[in-house]
Amino acid sequence: MKNKKNRFARIGVATKGILYLLIGVLTAMSAFKLGGRIAGSRNVIEFISEQLFGKILLILICVGLSGYVFWRLVQIFGNSEDETNKKKKVIKKAAYFISALFYSFLIYIAITILLGALGSNATGGNLIRKVMTSGAGEIVAVLIGLVLAGKGIYEFYHAYKGKFKEEVKASKLPKISKTWLIRAGNTGIISRGVVSCIMAFLFLKTAFTGQFEQIGKKDVFTYIKEEFGLLILGIIALGLALYGGFMIIRSRYGEKLL
């Protein structure tokens, strides 16, 4: 039973990697004028649905992301981690919960596209728009901004001193592959940190200006493009693509997830 659970979790990690790989590649191609499009998680879901056998691919994505949500829930309610610092443990579990919530929302988006319940531009947006334009919108935006800022700072710390390095070193990969995988992981995690911090800034800006709007990775990429140029956008996008590749390889060669 445990092997089946572990396999399901690995599928989830690989699916997350595939989504990040597509986000990075499509956005980098757009930045370097090679086609593609500036894309966030939702845009990638839509992109997949437009491909040949798109509905079948979306079903596979839903199954895969369910594996990732399952993994996060096990990390929340299980005792798989040897964590003695109770405060740190609570923070980690809170982060796992937010991650599970986000990827559950992506599953919802994929399902609504499959069922044709919402247009591609409206998918999942109505609920967020109602919350952001409600009386509590300013408070919600500030809270989201602070959480994202904390996440971004943690990503930088994780890149500097992350357990993933130990996991890579303990794998059965050749030494040169381990070296490059750690570099890819570092680059990808730093890119994620940059995206989280910019998204935090946009949410806080939204809160203090009173102009509430839906914000996602695509909005972050657009901001980077306008403020820092296409080259910086391309570099960050390639970093996210590397993170996607890192997650895919981790799902295959990493230590047991459960």
N, C-alpha and C positions, 0 to 999 in steps of 0.2 A: 504493500500500500504506500509506504514511504517513497519508494522508487517512482511510483506513478505520480505522486504529489510533486516530487522533485522534477520530474520530466515536464509536468504541466507548468511549473514555475519557470523552467528554462525556456519553454516556448514563449512565455510571457516576456521574459527579458529579451529574447531574440526579436520579438515583435516590436517592442519599444525601440530596439536598435534599428530595425528596418524603417520605422517612421522617422527617426532622427536622421538616418542616412538620406532619405528622400527629401526631408526639409533642407538639409545642408546642400545636397547636390542641386536641387531645383533652384534654390536661392543663389548659390554660387554661379550657376550657369547664367542666371539673369544678371548678376553683378558683372560678370565678364563678357556679357553680350553674346552668349552662346545658346540662346533660347531660354528654356526653363521659365520660371516665374518666382516671384517673391512669395514664399509660402510658410504658413504656420501649420500647426497640427491639424486644424480643421480643413485647411486648404489641401493638405496632403490626402486626407480622407476622401475629399471630393475628387482629387486627381486620380486616386485609385479607382473610384467608382466609374470614371470616364474611360478606363482602359478596357481592352478586350477581356471578356469574362469578369467584368467589374464587380458584379453582384457576388459571384463566388469568392472573389478576392476579399470583398468586404466582410463576408461571413467568416473567412479565415482570420481576418484582422480582429473581428469581434471575439472569436475563440481565443486568439493569442493574447489580446488585451485582458480578457477574463483571467488568463493564467497570471498576468502581471498583477492584477488587482488581488487575486488569490494569494500571491506571494507576499504582497504588502499586508494583507489581513493576518497572515500567519505571523509576520514580523511584529504586528501590533499585539495580537492576543496570545502568541506563543512565547516560549522561553528559550528560543534558539540562540540568543546572543548572551555572551558572558559579560554583562555590564554591571559593574559594582556601583557606579555613580548614579544614584537614583534620579537626580535632576537632569543629567545628560540622557538618561534612559527615557524620561518623560518627553523631552524635546524631540528625541529621535522618533518616538511613537507618534507624536503629533505630526511630524514631517511625513511619516509613512501614511498617516490617515489622509493628509492633504493630497499626497500622491495618488492614493487609492481613489479618492474622490474625483480628481482630475481625469484619471484614465477611465473611470466609470462614465464620466461625462462624454469622453470620446466614443465609448461604446454606444452611448445613447445617440450621439450624432450619426454614427455609422448605421444604426438601426433605423433612424428616421429617414436617412437617405435610401436605405433598402426598401422601406415601406412607401417611400414617396410622400411622406406626411408633410414635409416642409421643403421649400425651395432651397437651393444650395446657399443662397445668400442669407436666408433667414434661419437656417438650421441652428437650433440651440440658442439663438440670439434673443428671442422674445423674453425669456425668463430673466436673463442677465440684464437686459435693458430695463425691465420693470423694477428690478432691485436697485439698479444704479440711479434711476430717476425717482425713486421713492424718497420719503422723508429721511430715511436712514442711509441714503446713497453716499453722503459725504463720509459718514463713519465707516461704512463698508469699504469705501475706496482707500481710506487711511489704513484700515486694518490689513487689507490686501497688500497695500504698498509696503507696510512694515514687515509683513510675513515674507514678501518677495525680497526685500532688502536683506533680511536675515538669511534667506536661502542663498542669495548671491554671495554673501560673506562666507557662509559655510562651504560653498562650492570652492572658493579660493583656498580655504583652509584644507578642504578635502584633497585638492590638487597638490598642496604642499606636503601634507602629511596624512595621506589616505590609506585605509586598509587594503584598497584595491591593489596597491603595489605588492603587498605581501601575498595576496591571492595570485597575482600574475607570476611572482617568483616561485610559488609553490606548484604551479601548473607543470605539465609535461612538455611544454613547448620548448623548442631549441632556444639557447641563450640569446641569440641575435633577435629572434622573434619576440622574446620577453622584453628586450630593450626597446624595440620599436613599439610594442603594444603599450608599454608604460608611457612612452612619449605621446602616443595617440590619445591615451586616456587622460593624461595631464592637459594636453591641448584642448581636448573636448570639454573637460570639466571646467577649465578656465573660460571657454567660450560660453558655456551654460551660465557661469557666474556673471559674465558681462551682460548677457541677455536678461537675466533675472534682475540685476541692478537697474538697468535701463527701464525695464518694465515697471519696477518699483517707482522710479522717478516719474514715469508717465501717469501711474495711478495717483501718486501724491499730488502731482500737478493738476490732475483732473479734480481731485478733492478740493484743493485750495482755490481753483478758479471757478468752481461750481458748474463747469461744463462737463457733465458726466457722459461718458461714452464707453463702449465696449473696447477692451484692449487685449490684444493677443500678440503672439510672436511676429505675425505679419506687420503689425503696427510698429513693433520694435525695429524690425528690419527697415521699414520705410523711414523711421526716424534716423537710424544709422546712415542710411543712404543720403538723406537730406543734410544731415549735420556733419558727417565725417567723410562721405564720398563712397563711391562704388568699390574701391580697393579694400577699404576697411570692412565693408559689408561682405565682400568676397572672402576675406581672411576669416572672419567670424563664422561665416556659413561653412567654410571648409572645416573649421574646428568642430562644428556640430556634426558634420558628416563623419569625421574621424571618431567622434563620440559614439555615433551609431554603429560604426564598424567595430569599435571596442566592445560595445554591449553584445553584438552578435557573436564575437569570438569568445567573450566571457561566458555566454550561455552554453558554449560547447566545451570549453577547456577549463573554466573556473572550478573552484572547489564546490562541493555540494551546497546548494542553496538552502536546503532544508535539513 
